[in-house]
Amino acid sequence: MGKIYTTPLTPELNCTSIETSLAFYVGVLGFTIQYQRPEEGFAMLERQGSRLMLDQLHGIDGTGRSWLAGPLERPYGRGINLQMQTDNVDALYAKVNESGALVFLPMEEKWYRRDDVYLGNRQFIVQDPDGYLLRFFEDLGEKQAL
């Protein structure tokens, strides 16, 4: 196996079932497993340069090791969405819809102002099995602000 590269920021998402989450992330979204520790319910995933870790919840009863700052309720990750760039957002959106996954924000074209230019995204948001919001986008370039 080759060297596993990480990114400067790699979020770790708690999940209730590593098997269910892996079926979604790998089977639907097209992530690959860089490595995993099945005995711990852990996996490091990668998709077109985006990386994240999945960690099955342990120790809610105090017997395992889960880092929770407070009570955890579904949907997890409230108040955050993870944006990931992809090279074919339409194909991914079609696959997500075919899977029956919960689309939180349907496909849209959105332009965001940055100083005197607008940056374009073709994007959608899907919820993972535990409720995390995943925003996939394809870069549309930039245009001058009027």
C-alpha positions as CSV (number, residue, x, y, z in Angstrom):
1,M,0.0,0.0,0.0
2,G,1.3,3.5,-0.9
3,K,1.7,6.4,1.4
4,I,-1.6,7.8,2.7
5,Y,-1.7,11.6,2.4
6,T,-3.8,13.7,4.6
7,T,-5.0,17.2,4.3
8,P,-4.3,20.1,6.8
9,L,-8.0,19.8,7.9
10,T,-9.6,16.4,8.0
11,P,-13.0,16.3,9.8
12,E,-14.0,13.3,11.8
13,L,-17.7,12.5,11.8
14,N,-19.3,10.4,14.4
15,C,-21.7,7.9,13.0
16,T,-24.2,5.4,14.5
17,S,-23.3,2.6,12.1
18,I,-19.9,2.4,10.3
19,E,-21.4,-0.2,7.9
20,T,-24.3,2.1,6.9
21,S,-22.1,5.1,6.6
22,L,-19.5,3.3,4.4
23,A,-22.3,2.0,2.2
24,F,-23.4,5.6,1.7
25,Y,-20.0,7.3,1.4
26,V,-18.4,4.6,-0.8
27,G,-21.4,3.1,-2.6
28,V,-23.3,6.3,-3.3
29,L,-20.8,9.2,-3.1
30,G,-17.8,7.4,-4.6
31,F,-15.3,7.9,-1.7
32,T,-12.6,5.3,-1.4
33,I,-11.4,3.8,1.8
34,Q,-7.7,4.8,2.4
35,Y,-7.6,2.6,5.5
36,Q,-9.8,1.4,8.2
37,R,-9.9,-0.2,11.7
38,P,-13.1,-2.3,11.6
39,E,-12.5,-3.4,15.2
40,E,-12.8,0.3,16.2
41,G,-15.5,1.2,13.7
42,F,-13.1,3.7,12.0
43,A,-12.4,4.6,8.4
44,M,-10.4,7.3,6.6
45,L,-12.0,8.2,3.3
46,E,-11.0,10.1,0.2
47,R,-12.8,11.5,-2.8
48,Q,-11.0,13.8,-5.4
49,G,-8.7,15.2,-2.8
50,S,-11.4,15.7,0.0
51,R,-10.8,13.5,3.0
52,L,-12.8,12.7,6.1
53,M,-12.8,10.2,8.9
54,L,-15.8,8.2,10.1
55,D,-15.9,7.0,13.6
56,Q,-18.7,4.9,15.0
57,L,-20.0,6.2,18.3
58,H,-18.6,4.3,21.3
59,G,-18.7,5.1,24.9
60,I,-22.0,6.9,25.2
61,D,-22.3,4.8,28.4
62,G,-18.7,5.8,29.4
63,T,-17.0,2.6,28.4
64,G,-15.4,3.6,25.2
65,R,-13.5,6.5,23.6
66,S,-15.7,9.1,21.8
67,W,-15.0,12.8,22.0
68,L,-18.4,14.5,22.7
69,A,-18.6,18.0,24.1
70,G,-22.3,17.5,25.0
71,P,-25.3,15.4,24.3
72,L,-25.5,14.2,20.7
73,E,-28.8,14.2,19.0
74,R,-29.8,13.5,15.4
75,P,-29.3,15.1,13.0
76,Y,-25.6,15.3,13.8
77,G,-23.5,18.3,12.7
78,R,-26.2,20.9,13.1
79,G,-24.9,24.2,12.0
80,I,-22.2,22.9,9.7
81,N,-22.0,21.8,6.2
82,L,-18.9,20.3,4.5
83,Q,-18.2,21.7,1.1
84,M,-16.3,19.4,-1.3
85,Q,-15.4,20.1,-4.9
86,T,-16.1,17.5,-7.6
87,D,-15.4,17.4,-11.3
88,N,-18.9,16.2,-12.4
89,V,-21.6,17.4,-10.0
90,D,-24.4,16.5,-12.3
91,A,-23.4,12.8,-12.4
92,L,-23.0,12.7,-8.6
93,Y,-26.4,14.4,-8.1
94,A,-28.1,11.8,-10.3
95,K,-26.5,9.0,-8.3
96,V,-27.6,10.6,-5.0
97,N,-31.1,10.9,-6.3
98,E,-31.2,7.3,-7.6
99,S,-30.1,6.1,-4.1
100,G,-33.0,7.7,-2.4
101,A,-30.7,9.8,-0.1
102,L,-32.2,12.9,1.5
103,V,-31.4,15.9,-0.7
104,F,-31.3,18.9,1.6
105,L,-30.8,21.5,-1.2
106,P,-31.6,20.6,-4.8
107,M,-29.1,21.4,-7.5
108,E,-28.6,25.1,-8.0
109,E,-26.2,27.6,-9.7
110,K,-25.0,30.1,-7.1
111,W,-22.6,33.0,-7.4
112,Y,-20.8,34.3,-4.3
113,R,-19.2,37.8,-4.2
114,R,-15.5,38.0,-3.3
115,D,-14.5,41.6,-3.4
116,D,-15.1,42.8,-7.0
117,V,-15.7,39.4,-8.6
118,Y,-18.3,36.6,-8.3
119,L,-17.3,33.0,-7.9
120,G,-19.7,30.5,-9.4
121,N,-20.8,27.1,-8.0
122,R,-23.1,24.5,-9.4
123,Q,-24.0,22.8,-6.1
124,F,-26.3,20.6,-4.1
125,I,-26.5,19.5,-0.5
126,V,-27.2,15.9,0.6
127,Q,-27.7,14.6,4.2
128,D,-25.7,11.5,5.2
129,P,-27.3,8.7,7.2
130,D,-26.6,10.6,10.5
131,G,-27.8,14.0,9.2
132,Y,-24.4,15.6,8.3
133,L,-24.8,18.1,5.5
134,L,-22.5,17.5,2.5
135,R,-22.3,20.3,-0.1
136,F,-20.8,19.1,-3.4
137,F,-20.0,21.7,-6.0
138,E,-18.4,22.1,-9.4
139,D,-16.5,25.4,-10.0
140,L,-18.1,27.6,-12.7
141,G,-15.3,30.1,-12.7
142,E,-15.6,33.8,-11.9
143,K,-17.2,36.9,-13.4
144,Q,-16.9,40.6,-12.7
145,A,-19.3,42.3,-10.3
146,L,-21.4,45.0,-11.8
